[in-house]
């Protein structure tokens, strides 16, 4: 049996998984973990820079000195780290898989190559545990507002076990892409490629309008309330109309477009637009 306890608002929190591990407290990881605490989950948190865990520890989270210390045997540990190398270093770190053990679930929320996800999922299986991939669409403010979109993939029973956590972290929608490792991160790479494409297309369109004497704010207001009434066009359009580059100094778009190119090239799929985007992103970062 597992126990439930009642929150102040009268809702119940399922305690079947005990303390949840959480690894990676960057710009997105911190609000995700904060949401879990607010939902009533007990957390044991790890970050390479330990000071980033202090706000969560002040709210009742337990600090961990290494990744394996965040893991409860047979429990759930979530991770959201920068890249493939960082994710592999966690999974391969001393004691991580052994501590996770039979039946344990690693909820991997990082954007990585599908091949990396497949390899690590197989490694988990060798130890009797499961990996569910669930990369996130949404900025930190969207996490705080519970407005994230999340594709996920992995073993069915493991997905159902982590679904309540994804909802508590801030998902407004969760999309199931089956059991095969790599599927959800493929969706994430495709989505991020389209976001980058939209950002630069909007910049080019508004520059043309402005140089011809038309107010770019009026242009983007009309287009994003009619033909292009989607959050990506609306949010980035406003930013660009105000004179900013689409993505500022963020290194994430360049990293993820690179992953998109690698993934496409492995199956012989051409990437002429992605190649151009890489050049534009490098130029913007170099000129800022």
Backbone bond lengths (Angstrom), bond angles and torsions (degrees), N, CA, C in turn:
res aa  C-N    CA-C-N  psi(-1)  N-CA   C-N-CA  omega(-1)  CA-C   N-CA-C  phi
1 X - - - 1.458 - - 1.517 109.90 -
2 X 1.332 114.63 157.96 1.448 119.06 173.19 1.520 108.71 -132.12
3 X 1.308 115.11 152.65 1.452 121.01 -173.29 1.509 111.37 -97.81
4 X 1.325 115.15 152.51 1.445 122.49 169.87 1.522 107.70 -116.64
5 X 1.314 117.19 154.40 1.445 118.91 170.49 1.519 109.01 -134.66
6 X 1.299 115.60 156.62 1.460 120.75 -172.70 1.517 111.43 -93.27
7 X 1.341 114.95 134.68 1.456 121.00 176.23 1.521 109.26 -84.33
8 X 1.338 115.52 172.28 1.455 120.64 -179.63 1.530 111.88 -62.46
9 X 1.352 116.40 -29.79 1.467 118.38 -178.74 1.528 112.31 -86.27
10 X 1.331 116.55 5.47 1.455 119.75 177.03 1.514 114.30 94.13
11 X 1.359 118.31 -10.87 1.460 120.90 179.74 1.519 109.98 -78.82
12 X 1.339 114.97 163.93 1.454 119.50 -179.42 1.515 111.21 -112.46
13 X 1.320 115.89 144.27 1.450 122.00 177.61 1.519 108.93 -112.23
14 X 1.306 116.75 126.91 1.455 123.13 -178.87 1.524 108.98 -75.86
15 X 1.325 117.51 123.98 1.451 121.80 -178.13 1.523 112.71 -104.16
16 X 1.313 118.09 18.66 1.464 119.33 -174.52 1.514 112.30 -61.20
17 X 1.350 117.66 -28.12 1.455 119.94 -176.44 1.517 113.05 -98.80
18 X 1.334 118.22 5.75 1.451 120.01 177.19 1.513 111.61 60.47
19 X 1.335 115.10 -137.38 1.460 120.72 -179.13 1.530 109.54 -76.95
20 X 1.331 116.31 131.27 1.454 121.78 177.50 1.531 108.90 -93.28
21 X 1.312 116.93 133.05 1.459 120.42 174.72 1.520 110.34 -83.78
22 X 1.325 116.50 145.35 1.468 120.54 178.01 1.517 108.26 -142.03
23 X 1.353 114.86 122.03 1.461 121.83 -175.84 1.520 109.34 -121.09
24 X 1.334 116.11 122.82 1.460 121.13 178.59 1.515 111.27 105.70
25 X 1.325 117.14 102.29 1.464 121.57 -173.82 1.523 110.71 -120.45
26 X 1.334 114.87 48.51 1.452 120.82 176.82 1.518 111.07 -80.01
27 X 1.342 115.88 -156.39 1.465 120.78 -174.80 1.519 112.84 -60.20
28 X 1.323 117.30 -33.49 1.456 120.50 179.05 1.524 112.17 -97.15
29 X 1.325 116.81 -36.53 1.458 119.97 -178.80 1.513 112.95 -61.70
30 X 1.332 117.03 -38.69 1.463 120.02 -177.37 1.532 112.55 -62.83
31 X 1.351 119.54 -49.14 1.466 117.14 177.94 1.530 113.59 -66.80
32 X 1.337 117.68 -30.55 1.467 119.62 176.76 1.524 110.38 -63.78
33 X 1.333 115.99 -47.47 1.459 120.54 179.71 1.528 110.78 -65.34
34 X 1.316 116.88 -38.17 1.470 121.03 177.78 1.523 110.73 -61.12
35 X 1.336 116.58 -41.61 1.461 120.64 177.51 1.527 111.56 -61.82
36 X 1.328 116.72 -39.17 1.465 119.78 178.67 1.520 110.67 -63.40
37 X 1.330 116.42 -44.04 1.467 119.63 177.71 1.528 110.86 -61.09
38 X 1.317 115.61 -42.55 1.463 120.01 -179.51 1.525 111.39 -64.30
39 X 1.334 116.25 -29.81 1.467 120.59 178.79 1.523 112.89 -79.85
40 X 1.333 116.49 -5.77 1.454 119.53 176.50 1.511 116.08 102.32
41 X 1.336 117.52 4.67 1.459 120.19 178.51 1.528 110.28 -79.25
42 X 1.319 116.50 142.50 1.456 122.35 172.31 1.523 108.21 -84.68
43 X 1.320 117.45 132.95 1.461 121.47 -175.25 1.521 111.98 -122.55
44 X 1.328 113.97 145.44 1.466 121.60 167.04 1.523 105.65 -120.69
45 X 1.327 118.52 117.74 1.458 122.41 -166.03 1.525 112.03 -116.06
46 X 1.335 114.16 145.06 1.462 120.99 176.39 1.524 109.38 -134.83
47 X 1.318 115.82 137.59 1.458 122.11 170.33 1.515 108.03 -143.36
48 X 1.328 115.83 143.71 1.467 119.93 -178.60 1.528 110.96 -56.37
49 X 1.342 116.88 -42.79 1.458 121.34 171.39 1.520 107.00 -91.64
50 X 1.320 116.61 102.58 1.460 121.49 -168.97 1.519 113.15 -60.88
51 X 1.325 117.43 -29.48 1.469 119.79 -176.71 1.529 112.48 -62.54
52 X 1.339 117.17 -24.27 1.462 119.91 179.83 1.526 112.34 -68.54
53 X 1.324 116.91 -15.60 1.459 120.29 178.20 1.521 112.27 -84.43
54 X 1.320 118.03 -11.75 1.467 121.04 -172.27 1.531 113.82 -58.72
55 X 1.361 119.98 -41.72 1.468 118.42 178.69 1.530 112.71 -61.00
56 X 1.328 116.68 -34.39 1.463 120.19 179.86 1.521 111.20 -76.12
57 X 1.324 116.61 -38.74 1.460 120.32 177.56 1.528 109.93 -62.28
58 X 1.341 115.92 -37.33 1.464 120.24 177.57 1.515 111.80 -63.46
59 X 1.351 116.31 -22.98 1.462 120.81 179.41 1.529 112.50 -96.13
60 X 1.328 116.49 3.57 1.451 119.62 175.11 1.512 116.36 114.63
61 X 1.339 118.18 -3.88 1.471 120.07 177.79 1.526 110.15 -70.10
62 X 1.333 115.40 152.10 1.456 120.83 176.61 1.528 109.24 -93.43
63 X 1.329 119.70 132.24 1.467 120.82 178.24 1.527 111.25 -80.35
64 X 1.326 116.05 147.06 1.464 122.14 175.98 1.522 108.70 -118.87
65 X 1.312 117.26 142.32 1.456 121.74 -176.94 1.518 113.01 -86.92
66 X 1.322 117.18 -19.48 1.472 122.13 178.54 1.517 107.84 -151.31
67 X 1.340 118.02 162.34 1.472 119.53 -177.30 1.522 114.14 -52.95
68 X 1.333 117.41 -43.83 1.469 119.98 -177.83 1.518 112.07 -62.12
69 X 1.333 117.28 -28.23 1.458 120.18 -179.32 1.528 112.56 -71.37
70 X 1.341 116.76 -16.81 1.465 120.64 177.91 1.523 111.83 -83.55
71 X 1.323 116.91 -7.28 1.468 122.08 -171.29 1.519 111.05 -100.01
72 X 1.318 116.50 132.47 1.458 122.41 171.31 1.526 108.91 -101.49
73 X 1.313 117.81 136.51 1.456 121.80 -177.76 1.522 110.99 -57.27
74 X 1.338 115.31 123.52 1.452 121.00 -179.27 1.512 114.46 74.57
75 X 1.339 117.00 6.37 1.457 121.12 -176.16 1.516 113.06 -96.25
76 X 1.326 115.19 -155.97 1.459 122.27 -179.52 1.514 109.24 -119.97
77 X 1.314 115.94 134.08 1.459 121.57 171.98 1.522 108.08 -129.70
78 X 1.309 116.73 130.09 1.465 122.33 177.52 1.522 108.86 -104.00
79 X 1.333 116.00 145.99 1.462 119.57 176.18 1.520 109.44 -138.22
80 X 1.334 115.40 143.44 1.462 120.78 173.13 1.528 106.55 -145.29
81 X 1.329 114.96 102.68 1.462 121.62 -174.58 1.526 109.86 -127.22
82 X 1.333 116.18 174.72 1.454 121.87 -166.26 1.523 114.42 -65.42
83 X 1.342 118.07 -48.91 1.469 119.22 -171.22 1.516 111.82 -152.16
84 X 1.336 114.81 -173.77 1.462 121.88 -178.28 1.522 112.03 -58.97
85 X 1.333 115.93 -43.44 1.471 120.38 -178.01 1.526 110.12 -61.81
86 X 1.330 116.58 -44.78 1.466 120.38 -179.43 1.524 111.25 -64.51
87 X 1.327 116.94 -41.31 1.460 120.15 179.60 1.525 110.93 -65.50
88 X 1.327 116.81 -45.41 1.463 119.93 179.08 1.521 111.19 -61.94
89 X 1.330 116.89 -37.67 1.466 119.41 -178.79 1.522 111.34 -64.86
90 X 1.324 117.01 -31.94 1.462 120.56 177.05 1.523 110.42 -70.22
91 X 1.329 115.71 -51.53 1.466 119.98 -176.91 1.530 111.32 -62.32
92 X 1.338 115.84 -36.53 1.461 120.21 -177.66 1.523 112.59 -88.16
93 X 1.332 117.42 -1.62 1.461 119.63 -177.79 1.523 110.76 -67.93
94 X 1.307 115.10 156.48 1.461 121.70 -174.25 1.525 111.78 -57.67
95 X 1.311 115.50 120.97 1.451 122.11 172.35 1.508 116.13 85.20
96 X 1.346 118.53 -6.06 1.467 119.41 -173.95 1.525 111.83 -63.20
97 X 1.335 117.47 -57.28 1.467 120.58 -177.35 1.527 111.61 -69.51
98 X 1.329 116.54 -35.96 1.466 119.25 178.61 1.518 110.99 -64.61
99 X 1.318 116.74 -39.42 1.461 120.41 179.78 1.531 111.37 -72.02
100 X 1.329 117.08 -38.10 1.467 120.17 178.50 1.520 110.13 -60.71
101 X 1.331 116.11 -44.81 1.452 121.83 168.99 1.515 115.99 66.35
102 X 1.329 115.20 -173.91 1.460 121.80 -177.35 1.522 110.87 -62.58
103 X 1.330 115.75 128.90 1.452 121.08 177.18 1.511 115.20 84.68
104 X 1.332 117.25 -9.15 1.454 119.98 178.77 1.519 111.44 -69.53
105 X 1.335 116.51 155.53 1.463 121.73 -177.70 1.524 109.71 -126.58
106 X 1.322 115.09 127.39 1.464 121.56 172.85 1.522 107.28 -103.61
107 X 1.318 116.69 115.00 1.456 123.29 178.01 1.529 107.81 -93.07
108 X 1.323 115.96 100.08 1.460 121.64 -176.03 1.524 109.90 -93.35
109 X 1.335 116.87 117.05 1.457 122.06 -174.56 1.526 112.30 -111.04
110 X 1.311 116.88 11.25 1.464 121.63 -178.98 1.529 110.92 -82.43
111 X 1.333 115.40 153.46 1.462 121.46 174.58 1.520 108.22 -92.29
112 X 1.326 116.19 109.49 1.464 122.01 -175.43 1.523 109.32 -136.96
113 X 1.320 115.75 176.13 1.452 120.35 175.19 1.532 111.14 -66.35
114 X 1.318 118.38 141.56 1.462 119.99 175.27 1.527 112.47 -55.06
115 X 1.320 116.68 -36.97 1.462 119.69 179.93 1.519 111.17 -64.01
116 X 1.313 117.38 -36.73 1.463 120.74 176.83 1.514 110.04 -64.29
117 X 1.320 116.53 -44.12 1.456 120.77 179.95 1.528 111.22 -62.93
118 X 1.315 116.59 -42.14 1.468 120.05 178.53 1.527 111.13 -62.27
119 X 1.308 115.87 -44.37 1.468 120.08 -178.33 1.531 111.06 -64.14
120 X 1.311 116.85 -42.69 1.458 119.82 -178.10 1.526 111.53 -73.31
121 X 1.324 117.12 -33.78 1.463 119.85 175.49 1.524 110.75 -62.25
122 X 1.331 115.92 -40.95 1.470 120.12 178.44 1.523 110.89 -65.50
123 X 1.325 116.65 -36.56 1.456 120.95 178.83 1.526 110.84 -65.93
124 X 1.333 116.44 -41.11 1.460 119.68 175.31 1.526 110.52 -60.11
125 X 1.334 116.31 -44.57 1.462 120.52 -177.73 1.521 111.68 -59.45
126 X 1.318 116.39 -34.99 1.464 120.67 178.52 1.526 111.91 -62.67
127 X 1.332 116.21 -25.10 1.463 121.32 -179.68 1.531 112.37 -100.95
128 X 1.347 115.88 6.29 1.452 119.62 177.81 1.514 114.72 81.84
129 X 1.322 116.66 7.33 1.465 120.42 178.74 1.530 109.97 -106.68
130 X 1.309 117.00 179.78 1.458 122.33 -175.25 1.530 110.56 -129.58
131 X 1.314 115.38 148.37 1.454 120.17 172.66 1.515 108.48 -119.86
132 X 1.314 116.26 129.22 1.463 123.27 174.12 1.518 107.23 -113.65
133 X 1.324 117.37 125.00 1.460 120.42 177.50 1.523 109.25 -94.17
134 X 1.324 115.50 134.86 1.467 120.06 -177.30 1.524 109.28 -150.47
135 X 1.336 117.33 68.93 1.465 119.63 177.66 1.524 110.71 -67.56
136 X 1.321 116.34 154.83 1.465 121.35 -168.27 1.514 112.15 -112.18
137 X 1.330 115.88 137.33 1.459 122.00 167.21 1.528 107.49 -100.87
138 X 1.317 116.55 115.02 1.456 119.90 178.81 1.516 111.28 148.67
139 X 1.314 115.78 144.44 1.455 122.48 177.96 1.536 109.25 -85.36
140 X 1.342 117.66 170.31 1.470 119.80 -179.74 1.522 113.96 -53.80
141 X 1.350 117.27 -39.39 1.459 119.00 179.91 1.525 111.66 -67.05
142 X 1.342 116.78 -28.93 1.465 120.02 175.87 1.527 110.68 -71.17
143 X 1.325 116.93 -35.13 1.462 120.01 175.71 1.522 110.21 -63.47
144 X 1.337 116.15 -44.70 1.463 119.98 -179.92 1.527 111.48 -61.93
145 X 1.344 115.79 -31.97 1.460 120.91 -178.54 1.524 113.11 -92.26
146 X 1.335 117.83 5.53 1.467 122.95 -178.91 1.528 110.95 56.96
147 X 1.338 115.19 49.68 1.465 121.12 -178.56 1.531 111.35 -126.23
148 X 1.322 116.86 38.02 1.457 121.60 -179.59 1.532 110.71 -90.97
149 X 1.337 114.59 149.82 1.464 121.77 170.45 1.526 107.46 -113.23
150 X 1.337 117.08 130.49 1.459 119.97 -172.22 1.532 111.24 -133.44
151 X 1.349 117.63 115.38 1.463 120.07 167.67 1.529 108.61 -83.87
152 X 1.331 118.10 144.21 1.462 117.32 174.20 1.517 110.77 -141.59
153 X 1.341 114.82 158.16 1.466 122.17 -178.78 1.514 108.57 -150.32
154 X 1.333 114.84 147.75 1.451 120.23 179.42 1.513 110.24 151.64
155 X 1.331 117.56 -177.41 1.461 121.06 179.59 1.533 111.49 -56.80
156 X 1.309 116.20 138.15 1.470 121.27 -170.35 1.525 112.87 -56.71
157 X 1.324 117.15 -48.16 1.459 119.52 -176.22 1.518 111.14 -67.48
158 X 1.325 116.70 -33.06 1.467 119.99 177.47 1.527 110.58 -69.13
159 X 1.339 116.32 -38.00 1.466 119.61 177.84 1.520 111.37 -62.71
160 X 1.313 116.18 -43.02 1.463 118.84 -179.60 1.521 110.83 -66.07
161 X 1.303 116.45 -29.82 1.469 120.03 179.26 1.529 111.72 -70.17
162 X 1.340 116.32 -34.06 1.470 118.63 -177.39 1.526 113.21 -94.22
163 X 1.314 117.98 -11.48 1.466 120.13 -177.26 1.540 112.26 -54.81
164 X 1.355 119.20 -45.37 1.470 117.83 179.13 1.529 112.95 -60.72
165 X 1.330 117.06 -32.10 1.461 120.02 178.27 1.526 110.87 -68.07
166 X 1.332 116.49 -41.39 1.458 119.81 178.54 1.529 110.59 -62.44
167 X 1.318 116.04 -39.65 1.459 119.41 177.79 1.520 110.67 -65.04
168 X 1.326 116.36 -42.00 1.460 120.22 179.46 1.530 111.53 -67.19
169 X 1.333 117.40 -31.13 1.460 121.00 179.48 1.523 112.85 -69.97
170 X 1.335 116.88 -20.39 1.453 118.61 177.98 1.508 116.05 131.02
171 X 1.337 117.80 14.61 1.463 119.86 179.89 1.519 111.12 -73.10
172 X 1.336 115.72 128.60 1.459 119.04 169.55 1.534 110.17 -96.34
173 X 1.322 116.06 -11.52 1.454 121.44 176.16 1.517 110.63 -157.78
174 X 1.331 117.45 135.17 1.462 123.53 179.08 1.525 107.33 -123.49
175 X 1.331 116.74 128.97 1.463 122.22 -174.12 1.521 109.90 -118.67
176 X 1.325 115.79 124.08 1.458 121.88 -173.69 1.530 110.27 -90.34
177 X 1.332 116.66 120.45 1.458 122.07 178.75 1.533 112.43 -111.47
178 X 1.311 115.41 31.77 1.451 119.67 171.41 1.510 114.38 87.06
179 X 1.324 114.96 -165.49 1.461 120.79 -173.37 1.523 113.68 -101.09
180 X 1.319 117.51 -12.60 1.462 119.11 -174.85 1.525 111.54 -77.71
181 X 1.312 116.35 125.85 1.459 121.64 177.68 1.530 109.97 -61.00
182 X 1.301 116.06 141.17 1.465 121.76 179.57 1.508 113.47 102.12
183 X 1.335 117.66 -20.70 1.467 119.95 -174.65 1.525 112.10 -67.72
184 X 1.318 117.36 -45.36 1.463 120.09 -176.51 1.520 111.78 -70.02
185 X 1.333 117.22 -37.51 1.470 118.06 178.51 1.527 110.75 -70.89
186 X 1.332 118.02 -27.91 1.467 120.18 172.33 1.537 110.69 -61.36
187 X 1.318 115.95 -43.05 1.465 120.34 177.44 1.527 110.01 -61.77
188 X 1.309 116.28 -42.73 1.461 120.69 179.60 1.524 111.31 -62.29
189 X 1.320 117.83 -44.02 1.462 120.71 179.58 1.529 110.67 -65.10
190 X 1.330 116.52 -40.33 1.465 119.62 177.69 1.525 110.68 -62.95
191 X 1.320 116.32 -44.13 1.452 120.36 -179.92 1.516 112.70 -64.34
192 X 1.320 117.40 -43.54 1.467 120.10 -179.80 1.525 111.80 -67.37
193 X 1.326 116.37 -34.03 1.470 120.20 174.27 1.532 110.35 -61.60
194 X 1.325 116.92 -43.87 1.462 120.52 179.41 1.529 111.69 -67.35
195 X 1.318 117.32 -35.10 1.462 120.66 176.25 1.525 110.39 -62.93
196 X 1.335 116.82 -46.20 1.470 120.03 178.25 1.526 110.77 -62.84
197 X 1.326 116.38 -41.89 1.466 120.35 178.75 1.526 110.49 -60.51
198 X 1.323 116.86 -44.55 1.458 121.03 -179.95 1.515 111.35 -62.90
199 X 1.324 116.99 -42.15 1.450 120.39 -178.57 1.512 112.88 -59.56
200 X 1.317 116.36 -46.01 1.466 119.37 -178.11 1.526 112.66 -77.06
201 X 1.308 117.24 -29.65 1.470 119.52 174.94 1.527 110.55 -65.86
202 X 1.322 116.33 -42.38 1.465 120.03 177.52 1.521 110.50 -63.32
203 X 1.321 117.84 -42.94 1.462 119.82 179.67 1.519 111.39 -59.57
204 X 1.329 116.23 -44.27 1.459 120.24 -179.07 1.532 111.28 -65.63
205 X 1.323 116.70 -40.97 1.463 121.02 -179.40 1.531 111.18 -65.34
206 X 1.333 116.73 -44.47 1.461 119.91 -177.51 1.530 111.70 -71.52
207 X 1.322 117.01 -32.51 1.466 119.45 176.16 1.530 110.40 -64.30
208 X 1.330 116.09 -41.88 1.461 119.95 177.83 1.529 111.20 -61.53
209 X 1.350 116.04 -43.24 1.469 120.14 -179.70 1.521 111.24 -64.94
210 X 1.324 116.06 -45.58 1.466 119.91 -176.52 1.521 111.68 -64.86
211 X 1.330 117.48 -41.88 1.470 120.87 -179.34 1.531 111.66 -68.40
212 X 1.342 115.84 -15.63 1.458 120.12 175.24 1.532 111.72 -100.07
213 X 1.308 116.30 12.39 1.447 120.53 172.72 1.508 116.93 87.21
214 X 1.333 117.66 15.02 1.464 120.62 179.30 1.532 109.04 -106.32
215 X 1.325 116.65 135.07 1.459 122.48 -178.01 1.529 110.61 -62.31
216 X 1.349 117.60 117.80 1.472 119.12 -178.29 1.519 112.86 -64.20
217 X 1.320 117.82 -30.90 1.469 119.68 177.24 1.524 111.02 -64.55
218 X 1.341 116.31 -41.22 1.462 119.37 178.20 1.519 110.78 -65.83
219 X 1.329 116.56 -37.88 1.463 120.91 179.50 1.524 110.70 -62.76
220 X 1.343 115.70 -50.66 1.467 118.37 -175.39 1.523 110.70 -70.02
221 X 1.333 117.86 -33.08 1.466 120.09 177.25 1.527 111.07 -62.83
222 X 1.343 116.10 -42.59 1.463 119.28 179.44 1.523 111.05 -67.82
223 X 1.333 117.11 -47.82 1.463 120.32 -174.86 1.527 112.47 -67.29
224 X 1.343 116.77 -38.87 1.469 118.57 -177.03 1.521 112.95 -83.46
225 X 1.316 117.89 -3.12 1.467 120.08 172.12 1.527 111.20 -103.74
226 X 1.349 116.15 1.54 1.463 120.51 -178.84 1.525 110.74 -130.85
227 X 1.334 116.22 -92.50 1.466 120.84 -173.53 1.523 114.04 -68.82
228 X 1.328 117.48 -31.65 1.465 121.29 -173.22 1.525 110.30 -124.14
229 X 1.330 115.69 53.15 1.469 120.80 -176.83 1.524 110.86 -84.89
230 X 1.341 114.94 64.81 1.457 121.83 178.70 1.524 108.54 -126.36
231 X 1.331 117.99 147.60 1.465 120.36 -177.06 1.526 114.26 -53.92
232 X 1.329 117.52 -37.75 1.465 119.40 -177.83 1.528 110.31 -62.95
233 X 1.316 117.25 -48.16 1.467 119.79 178.81 1.526 111.05 -66.04
234 X 1.310 116.96 -40.10 1.463 120.28 -178.56 1.524 111.79 -65.28
235 X 1.324 116.86 -49.41 1.463 120.64 -175.52 1.526 112.25 -70.28
236 X 1.322 116.16 -50.04 1.464 118.31 -179.74 1.522 111.34 -72.51
237 X 1.343 117.19 -31.69 1.455 119.87 177.93 1.516 111.73 -61.04
238 X 1.318 116.78 -44.56 1.467 120.66 178.30 1.513 110.70 -61.95
239 X 1.314 115.70 -43.88 1.467 120.28 -179.86 1.531 111.01 -60.53
240 X 1.319 116.61 -45.08 1.467 121.45 -177.40 1.530 110.46 -69.98
241 X 1.321 117.22 -40.50 1.464 120.73 179.43 1.524 111.75 -61.26
242 X 1.331 116.07 -26.46 1.465 120.99 178.93 1.523 112.59 -86.18
243 X 1.340 116.29 5.47 1.452 120.39 173.86 1.513 116.32 95.85
244 X 1.315 118.03 11.87 1.463 121.47 -179.71 1.529 110.89 -96.73
245 X 1.328 116.30 157.12 1.457 120.32 171.57 1.528 108.13 -71.85
246 X 1.323 118.24 157.41 1.472 119.21 -174.97 1.527 114.39 -56.42
247 X 1.326 117.85 -40.77 1.461 119.96 -170.61 1.525 113.72 -126.29
248 X 1.328 116.95 11.39 1.452 119.66 178.60 1.512 112.14 58.40
249 X 1.330 116.24 -136.36 1.464 121.46 -179.64 1.532 112.66 -100.76
250 X 1.325 116.79 13.48 1.459 119.10 179.63 1.533 110.89 -63.11
251 X 1.316 116.17 134.84 1.460 121.74 177.73 1.530 112.13 -88.15
252 X 1.322 116.12 -7.44 1.465 120.07 -174.44 1.526 112.79 -64.43
253 X 1.355 119.90 -47.80 1.470 118.07 -178.44 1.525 113.37 -58.68
254 X 1.333 117.57 -42.24 1.466 119.90 179.83 1.519 110.81 -64.00
255 X 1.326 117.13 -43.30 1.465 120.58 177.88 1.523 110.84 -58.92
256 X 1.338 116.07 -47.52 1.462 119.55 -173.45 1.527 112.76 -74.66
257 X 1.337 117.89 -33.03 1.467 119.51 173.43 1.526 109.47 -64.04
258 X 1.336 116.45 -37.14 1.459 119.99 176.10 1.521 111.88 -62.59
259 X 1.325 117.33 -41.82 1.461 120.65 176.94 1.523 111.19 -64.45
260 X 1.320 115.97 -38.22 1.468 120.92 176.62 1.530 109.93 -60.25
261 X 1.328 116.89 -46.47 1.469 120.66 179.79 1.517 111.26 -61.24
262 X 1.331 117.03 -46.20 1.467 120.44 -179.96 1.520 110.98 -59.76
263 X 1.315 116.34 -43.98 1.463 120.81 -177.59 1.525 111.01 -65.71
264 X 1.337 116.48 -41.20 1.460 120.51 179.13 1.525 111.21 -67.61
265 X 1.311 116.54 -42.70 1.457 120.38 -177.03 1.522 112.35 -65.33
266 X 1.331 117.08 -28.63 1.466 120.50 179.01 1.522 112.19 -64.07
267 X 1.328 116.93 -24.39 1.466 120.09 -179.96 1.528 111.49 -114.61
268 X 1.327 116.54 14.20 1.455 120.87 175.78 1.509 114.71 72.94
269 X 1.336 117.51 23.58 1.466 121.12 178.91 1.531 109.10 -90.51
270 X 1.339 118.58 124.22 1.469 120.77 -175.27 1.533 112.00 -67.70
271 X 1.338 115.80 150.24 1.468 120.42 -176.58 1.535 111.47 -134.72
272 X 1.330 118.73 55.04 1.465 119.31 -179.01 1.529 112.98 -64.16
273 X 1.333 117.92 -39.01 1.459 120.31 179.85 1.531 110.62 -70.55
274 X 1.325 116.22 -41.40 1.464 119.50 178.51 1.526 111.25 -62.03
275 X 1.317 116.90 -36.74 1.460 120.07 177.41 1.523 111.32 -62.78
276 X 1.320 116.47 -42.82 1.459 121.00 177.92 1.527 110.77 -65.10
277 X 1.327 116.72 -42.00 1.453 120.30 178.55 1.523 111.71 -60.50
278 X 1.317 116.90 -40.90 1.465 120.23 178.14 1.520 110.85 -59.32
279 X 1.314 116.60 -43.45 1.466 120.82 178.49 1.523 111.43 -63.22
280 X 1.332 116.88 -43.18 1.465 121.08 -179.38 1.527 110.92 -65.07
281 X 1.327 116.65 -42.16 1.457 120.83 -179.72 1.517 111.42 -65.59
282 X 1.318 116.68 -42.89 1.475 119.71 177.27 1.524 111.04 -63.17
283 X 1.319 116.61 -39.65 1.459 120.33 179.89 1.528 111.11 -64.49
284 X 1.324 117.04 -44.33 1.458 120.49 179.64 1.524 111.50 -62.63
285 X 1.326 116.41 -42.55 1.467 119.47 -179.22 1.515 110.89 -68.45
286 X 1.320 116.85 -34.01 1.462 120.62 179.92 1.503 113.31 -73.68
287 X 1.335 117.32 -28.81 1.458 121.47 -175.40 1.534 113.85 -92.29
288 X 1.345 115.72 -11.89 1.475 118.07 -176.32 1.525 111.25 -76.40
